[in-house]
Amino acid sequence: MSDKNRHTKKIPNTKKIIRDAVSDYLNTCIRCHRCMDVCPVTKGQFSIHDLNQATQEDQPVPSVIKTFTFHCTQCAQCVPVCPVNIRRDYMVRFLKSKIRNEKPWSYRRYLLVKGSDLTGIKRVIQRLYITWKKITTRDLARFMETSPTTKADVLFYPGCYLYSEKTVRQTLRLLDFLGCSYSVLGGVTVCCGQPHLLQGEFDEADHCLRVLHENIKKVSPKIILTSCAECFEAVEEIKNIYNEQFETLSVVQFLIRHKEKFPTGTIRENITLHDSCRFKKDSPQGIAARTTASMFGTLVDQTPGQESSCCFQWNHGQDPFNGPRRRAYLTDVKKTAPTVACTCLTCYEELKKIHCDVEIIDVLQLFEEALDALQSKEKTR
């Protein structure tokens, strides 16, 4: 078998994997309704039987379940409560695939410029978007849509969030401070495919994953860093599929490994963490964020009633209750701490849109503020 054929054989077929899993899940479900009870977006408008019926491949999807499907963020709160180990979030992902031709404009718009090998009007819009960004963000232009050719032990993979300028600049500054030799792989043409996957666009997601793997191979890194939880999941998927030996870390995990190089001391007082649905509280990424908050302030955990697991980004604003949920959550959190540090970039980008009395920061900002304090102190000597 040629190298090309061996490589092709490893390519995942997400559509088949999800379809087969959903078929098993439908036969396994005991209709206990626990997944529905914990779901943050269901309103009791249909039964688990109705949902299972609509999820079958050859069955139509009623309008009320279409609405629910586009409201669902696949936050996976439904997974740990299932007594028979069903991934209800995968089942909704399959539903999104069934009705992907009916998805709202906000869904379509989110994918408009993401992915490689776009054609037609999408390619034209993508080229215009990239050109505009390179002109308006000159200091990051050299990292945009370029495939790194230099091998490096560390690969910083911001993916599409290369265009989230503040977080990328913070990361680059912190890596430079550590004297770290690294390459950067970022841009919409090397999207990780998770946005496509979460919309049920399985073929596009698989293609993005293959393109990303090809670019990673050019660097042959020992460590891949990212601040986006979805990118993290995609890189881990590549590692598993292709039996790669690199280590996947959040940027904060990497910085904590070198925490002795950073100045210590209180920068802020009470800080609480917003745990994402993918970087959970007890995950290595969540623990690293808590260590960071304790290094530079006083970590105050939220009460059980305040705990959050979703920023509601991934239903793309379809659920009108998104805004009230976020505001109510942040109002409640204000009783605990004036600062909320986000462990995931997606959560940070979404929550910072809310005007409230709580300051929303990316947890990386604590490291940057420590450097600012150090440099200010050195100037006064």
C-alpha positions as CSV (number, residue, x, y, z in Angstrom):
1,M,0.0,0.0,0.0
2,S,1.4,3.4,-1.0
3,D,1.9,6.2,1.5
4,K,-0.9,8.1,-0.1
5,N,-3.3,5.2,0.4
6,R,-2.3,4.7,4.0
7,H,-2.9,8.4,4.6
8,T,-6.3,8.2,2.9
9,K,-7.3,5.2,4.9
10,K,-7.0,7.2,8.1
11,I,-9.3,9.9,6.9
12,P,-12.4,9.9,9.2
13,N,-15.9,9.7,7.8
14,T,-17.8,11.7,10.5
15,K,-21.1,11.4,8.7
16,K,-21.0,7.6,8.9
17,I,-19.6,7.6,12.5
18,I,-22.4,9.9,13.7
19,R,-25.1,8.1,11.8
20,D,-24.1,4.7,13.2
21,A,-23.8,6.1,16.7
22,V,-27.3,7.8,16.5
23,S,-28.8,4.5,15.3
24,D,-27.5,2.7,18.4
25,Y,-28.5,5.6,20.7
26,L,-32.1,5.5,19.4
27,N,-32.3,1.8,20.2
28,T,-30.6,2.3,23.6
29,C,-32.7,5.3,24.9
30,I,-34.9,4.5,27.9
31,R,-36.8,7.8,27.6
32,C,-36.1,8.8,31.2
33,H,-36.2,12.5,30.1
34,R,-33.1,13.4,32.2
35,C,-31.3,14.9,29.2
36,M,-34.4,17.1,28.6
37,D,-34.6,18.2,32.2
38,V,-31.0,19.6,32.3
39,C,-31.1,21.2,28.9
40,P,-30.8,25.0,29.1
41,V,-32.8,25.6,26.0
42,T,-35.8,23.2,26.0
43,K,-39.1,24.6,27.1
44,G,-41.1,21.4,27.6
45,Q,-42.8,21.7,24.2
46,F,-42.2,18.1,23.1
47,S,-41.4,14.8,24.6
48,I,-38.3,12.7,24.4
49,H,-40.3,10.3,22.2
50,D,-41.0,13.2,19.7
51,L,-37.3,14.1,19.7
52,N,-36.2,10.5,19.1
53,Q,-38.7,10.1,16.3
54,A,-37.5,13.3,14.5
55,T,-33.9,12.1,14.9
56,Q,-34.5,9.0,12.8
57,E,-32.9,9.3,9.5
58,D,-36.0,8.8,7.4
59,Q,-38.4,10.8,9.5
60,P,-39.5,14.4,9.0
61,V,-38.5,17.0,11.6
62,P,-41.5,19.0,13.0
63,S,-41.2,22.7,13.2
64,V,-41.0,22.8,17.0
65,I,-38.0,20.4,17.0
66,K,-36.4,22.4,14.2
67,T,-36.5,25.4,16.5
68,F,-35.0,23.5,19.4
69,T,-32.3,22.1,17.1
70,F,-31.1,25.5,16.1
71,H,-31.4,26.7,19.7
72,C,-29.2,23.9,21.0
73,T,-25.5,24.8,21.6
74,Q,-24.4,21.2,22.1
75,C,-23.0,22.2,25.5
76,A,-23.2,18.5,26.5
77,Q,-24.9,19.0,29.9
78,C,-27.2,16.2,28.7
79,V,-24.4,13.7,28.5
80,P,-23.3,13.0,32.1
81,V,-26.9,12.6,33.3
82,C,-27.8,9.9,30.9
83,P,-28.0,6.5,32.7
84,V,-27.3,4.5,29.5
85,N,-24.4,6.7,28.2
86,I,-26.1,8.3,25.2
87,R,-24.5,11.3,23.6
88,R,-27.6,13.4,23.1
89,D,-25.4,16.3,21.8
90,Y,-24.3,14.0,18.9
91,M,-27.9,13.2,18.2
92,V,-28.7,16.9,17.9
93,R,-25.7,17.3,15.7
94,F,-27.2,14.6,13.5
95,L,-30.5,16.6,13.5
96,K,-28.7,19.7,12.4
97,S,-27.2,17.7,9.5
98,K,-30.7,16.6,8.5
99,I,-32.0,20.1,8.3
100,R,-28.8,21.9,7.4
101,N,-30.4,23.3,4.2
102,E,-32.9,25.1,6.4
103,K,-30.5,26.7,8.8
104,P,-30.9,30.3,9.6
105,W,-28.8,33.1,8.1
106,S,-26.8,33.6,11.4
107,Y,-25.6,30.0,11.0
108,R,-24.7,30.5,7.3
109,R,-23.0,33.8,8.0
110,Y,-20.8,32.3,10.7
111,L,-19.3,29.8,8.1
112,L,-19.2,32.2,5.2
113,V,-15.4,32.8,5.2
114,K,-14.3,29.7,7.1
115,G,-12.5,26.8,5.4
116,S,-10.0,26.1,2.6
117,D,-10.8,25.6,-1.1
118,L,-13.9,27.7,-1.1
119,T,-15.4,28.4,-4.5
120,G,-17.6,31.0,-6.1
121,I,-18.9,33.9,-4.2
122,K,-17.7,32.4,-0.9
123,R,-14.1,32.5,-2.1
124,V,-14.5,36.1,-3.3
125,I,-15.9,37.2,0.1
126,Q,-13.2,35.3,1.9
127,R,-10.4,36.9,-0.2
128,L,-11.9,40.4,0.5
129,Y,-12.2,39.7,4.2
130,I,-8.6,38.5,4.5
131,T,-7.3,41.5,2.5
132,W,-9.3,43.9,4.7
133,K,-7.9,42.3,7.8
134,K,-4.3,42.5,6.6
135,I,-4.7,46.1,5.8
136,T,-6.3,47.0,9.1
137,T,-4.2,44.7,11.3
138,R,-0.7,45.2,10.0
139,D,1.2,43.8,13.0
140,L,-0.5,40.5,12.6
141,A,-0.7,40.4,8.8
142,R,2.4,38.2,8.5
143,F,0.7,35.4,10.5
144,M,-2.6,35.6,8.4
145,E,-3.3,32.7,6.1
146,T,0.3,31.6,5.8
147,S,1.4,28.0,6.1
148,P,4.5,27.8,8.3
149,T,7.4,26.0,6.8
150,T,9.9,26.3,9.7
151,K,10.0,23.3,12.0
152,A,9.5,24.3,15.6
153,D,9.0,22.5,18.9
154,V,6.0,24.7,19.7
155,L,3.2,25.5,17.3
156,F,0.7,28.3,18.3
157,Y,-2.5,27.5,16.6
158,P,-5.1,30.3,16.9
159,G,-7.0,29.1,13.8
160,C,-9.9,31.5,13.0
161,Y,-9.3,33.4,16.2
162,L,-6.2,34.9,14.7
163,Y,-8.6,37.7,14.0
164,S,-9.4,38.1,17.7
165,E,-6.6,40.5,17.9
166,K,-6.3,41.2,21.6
167,T,-6.0,37.6,22.6
168,V,-3.5,36.8,19.9
169,R,-1.3,39.8,20.7
170,Q,-1.4,38.8,24.4
171,T,-0.3,35.2,23.5
172,L,2.5,36.4,21.2
173,R,3.8,38.8,23.9
174,L,3.8,36.1,26.6
175,L,5.6,33.5,24.3
176,D,8.2,36.1,23.4
177,F,8.7,36.9,27.1
178,L,9.4,33.3,27.8
179,G,12.0,33.3,24.9
180,C,10.0,30.5,23.3
181,S,10.8,29.4,19.7
182,Y,7.5,28.9,18.0
183,S,5.6,28.9,14.7
184,V,2.1,30.3,14.1
185,L,-0.7,28.7,12.1
186,G,-3.8,30.8,11.9
187,G,-6.5,32.2,9.7
188,V,-9.9,31.3,8.3
189,T,-8.3,29.1,5.6
190,V,-7.0,26.7,8.3
191,C,-10.2,26.6,10.3
192,C,-10.3,23.6,12.6
193,G,-13.7,22.5,11.2
194,Q,-15.4,22.5,14.6
195,P,-17.8,25.3,13.5
196,H,-18.8,23.1,10.6
197,L,-19.1,20.0,12.7
198,L,-21.4,21.8,15.2
199,Q,-23.7,22.8,12.4
200,G,-23.9,19.2,11.0
201,E,-21.7,20.0,8.0
202,F,-19.7,16.8,8.4
203,D,-18.0,16.6,5.0
204,E,-16.7,20.2,5.4
205,A,-15.5,19.4,8.9
206,D,-13.6,16.4,7.8
207,H,-12.0,18.4,5.0
208,C,-10.9,21.1,7.4
209,L,-9.4,18.5,9.7
210,R,-7.3,17.0,6.9
211,V,-6.0,20.4,5.8
212,L,-5.1,21.3,9.4
213,H,-3.2,18.0,9.8
214,E,-1.3,18.6,6.6
215,N,-0.2,22.0,7.9
216,I,0.7,20.6,11.3
217,K,2.9,18.0,9.7
218,K,5.0,20.8,8.0
219,V,6.0,22.0,11.5
220,S,6.3,18.6,13.3
221,P,5.8,20.3,16.7
222,K,6.2,18.6,20.0
223,I,3.5,20.9,21.5
224,I,0.5,22.6,20.0
225,L,-1.0,25.6,21.8
226,T,-4.4,27.2,21.5
227,S,-6.8,29.2,23.6
228,C,-10.0,28.1,21.8
229,A,-11.7,25.0,23.3
230,E,-13.1,24.0,19.9
231,C,-9.7,24.2,18.2
232,F,-8.3,22.2,21.1
233,E,-10.8,19.5,20.5
234,A,-10.0,19.4,16.8
235,V,-6.3,19.1,17.4
236,E,-6.8,16.3,19.9
237,E,-9.0,14.6,17.2
238,I,-6.1,14.8,14.7
239,K,-3.7,13.4,17.3
240,N,-6.0,10.4,17.9
241,I,-6.9,9.8,14.2
242,Y,-3.3,10.0,12.9
243,N,-1.5,8.7,15.9
244,E,0.5,11.9,16.3
245,Q,2.9,12.3,19.2
246,F,2.6,16.0,19.9
247,E,1.1,17.3,23.1
248,T,-2.0,19.6,23.0
249,L,-2.1,22.3,25.6
250,S,-4.2,25.4,26.2
251,V,-2.0,28.5,26.2
252,V,-2.6,28.9,30.0
253,Q,-1.5,25.3,30.6
254,F,1.8,26.1,28.8
255,L,2.3,29.3,30.7
256,I,1.7,27.6,34.1
257,R,4.5,25.2,33.2
258,H,6.8,28.2,33.2
259,K,5.1,30.1,36.0
260,E,8.4,30.6,37.9
261,K,9.5,33.0,35.1
262,F,6.6,35.4,35.8
263,P,6.5,37.9,38.6
264,T,4.2,37.0,41.4
265,G,1.9,39.2,43.5
266,T,-1.6,40.4,43.7
267,I,-2.8,42.3,40.6
268,R,-6.5,42.0,41.2
269,E,-8.5,41.1,44.3
270,N,-11.4,38.6,44.0
271,I,-11.5,36.7,40.7
272,T,-14.0,34.1,39.6
273,L,-13.7,31.7,36.7
274,H,-16.2,31.1,33.9
275,D,-15.8,27.5,33.1
276,S,-16.7,26.6,29.5
277,C,-18.6,23.5,28.5
278,R,-15.4,22.1,26.9
279,F,-12.8,23.4,29.4
280,K,-14.6,22.3,32.5
281,K,-13.7,23.2,36.1
282,D,-11.9,19.9,36.8
283,S,-10.2,19.6,33.4
284,P,-6.4,20.3,33.1
285,Q,-7.3,23.5,31.3
286,G,-9.7,24.6,34.1
287,I,-7.2,23.7,36.8
288,A,-4.5,25.8,35.0
289,A,-6.9,28.7,34.9
290,R,-7.5,28.4,38.6
291,T,-3.8,28.3,39.3
292,T,-3.4,31.5,37.3
293,A,-6.2,33.3,39.2
294,S,-4.7,32.2,42.5
295,M,-1.2,33.5,41.4
296,F,-2.4,37.0,40.6
297,G,-5.5,37.5,42.8
298,T,-7.9,35.8,45.2
299,L,-9.8,32.9,43.5
300,V,-13.4,32.9,44.5
301,D,-15.4,29.9,43.2
302,Q,-19.0,30.5,42.2
303,T,-21.8,28.9,44.3
304,P,-23.5,25.8,42.7
305,G,-26.4,28.0,41.7
306,Q,-24.1,30.3,39.7
307,E,-22.0,27.7,37.9
308,S,-22.1,28.1,34.2
309,S,-21.3,25.7,31.4
310,C,-22.3,27.5,28.3
311,C,-21.9,31.0,26.8
312,F,-24.6,30.2,24.2
313,Q,-22.4,31.1,21.3
314,W,-23.0,28.0,19.3
315,N,-26.7,28.7,18.5
316,H,-25.6,31.9,16.8
317,G,-28.2,34.1,18.5
318,Q,-31.2,32.0,17.5
319,D,-32.6,31.6,21.0
320,P,-34.0,35.0,22.2
321,F,-33.4,33.9,25.8
322,N,-29.6,33.9,25.3
323,G,-29.2,37.5,26.3
324,P,-31.4,37.4,29.5
325,R,-29.6,34.2,30.5
326,R,-26.2,35.8,30.3
327,R,-27.2,38.9,32.0
328,A,-28.9,37.0,34.9
329,Y,-25.8,34.9,35.3
330,L,-23.4,37.8,35.4
331,T,-25.7,39.8,37.8
332,D,-25.6,36.8,40.1
333,V,-21.8,36.4,39.7
334,K,-21.3,40.1,40.7
335,K,-22.2,39.0,44.3
336,T,-19.0,36.8,44.2
337,A,-16.4,38.9,42.4
338,P,-16.0,42.0,40.3
339,T,-13.9,40.1,37.7
340,V,-14.8,37.0,35.6
341,A,-11.9,35.4,33.9
342,C,-12.8,33.1,30.9
343,T,-10.9,29.9,30.3
344,C,-12.1,29.7,26.7
345,L,-11.8,32.3,24.0
346,T,-15.2,31.6,22.6
347,C,-16.8,32.3,26.0
348,Y,-14.7,35.5,26.4
349,E,-15.7,36.8,23.0
350,E,-19.4,36.1,23.7
351,L,-19.7,37.3,27.3
352,K,-17.8,40.6,26.8
353,K,-20.6,41.7,24.6
354,I,-22.8,42.0,27.7
355,H,-22.9,45.4,29.3
356,C,-22.8,44.8,33.1
357,D,-20.9,45.7,36.2
358,V,-18.7,42.6,36.0
359,E,-15.4,42.9,34.1
360,I,-15.0,40.1,31.6
361,I,-11.4,39.2,30.8
362,D,-9.5,36.4,29.2
363,V,-7.5,34.6,31.8
364,L,-4.4,35.4,29.7
365,Q,-4.8,39.0,30.6
366,L,-3.7,38.2,34.2
367,F,-0.3,37.1,32.9
368,E,-0.1,40.3,30.7
369,E,-1.0,42.5,33.6
370,A,1.8,40.9,35.7
371,L,4.3,41.8,32.9
372,D,2.9,45.3,32.8
373,A,3.5,45.6,36.6
374,L,7.0,44.2,36.3
375,Q,8.0,46.6,33.5
376,S,6.5,49.6,35.3
377,K,8.5,48.7,38.4
378,E,11.7,48.4,36.4
379,K,11.1,51.9,34.9
380,T,10.9,53.5,38.3
381,R,14.2,52.0,39.5
